């Protein structure tokens, strides 16, 4: 019977050091990739017989878990900066790092019977309550803060913005209507929300999802190859990586 473990770690919670390696391969994934990652993990286990344990959280939380002793075999993050920190800890990550896809940042609101007018990026920011990811640790918030600063909106929006612990939490705020506007990934949008503006790369910076092998356990290289070759990312709303952040 196919085994597949689904864990979500919030902030610094979750497992610490292990006395020995877990039976299943551990794959750390940014929360925004959770659904597509589960599909790939299932397909990988069916084709290879190798169990995969998926651990999903914000990229910053995942890296801190590794720094605190969590053993993992493959990582897929939503931030080059956080992958750089993994490389400093694990030389194998630097040797195997690839960028299989990217994403786009949008301003969205909850869908309504009467759609809202699109937001112009010229002039002052819209009024109302916003949600952004925590800028210091959550990639959607890091890119969001950068975009708002480049627009000249940060000082206005910051005092009225809710901080989300990960990308999926930001989407939940938008979908529930608890905020008026949210900076979220395009891949996380659904029929529950309306996109009001798409932020160009010159505002957000390149948005990429680096992947790397963290251990030499049997199957970890195969899993990384499956991640980088899977069509599930494009089907899930992600984009090819920007040229300047192509695989290396």
Secondary structure, DSSP 4 states (H G I P E B T S, - for coil): ---EEEEE--TT-S----SS--SSEEEEEEGGGHHHHHHHHHHHHHHH---EEEEEE-HHHHHHHHHTT---SEEE-S-HHHHHHHHHH-HHHHHH-EEEEE--EEEEEE--SSPPPPPPSSSSPPPS-EEEE-TTT-HHHHHHHHHHHHHT-HHHHGGGEEEESSHHHHHHHHHHTSSSEEEEEGGG--TTEEEEEEE-HHHH---EEEEEE----TTHHHHHHHHHH-THHHHTT-BPPPGGG---
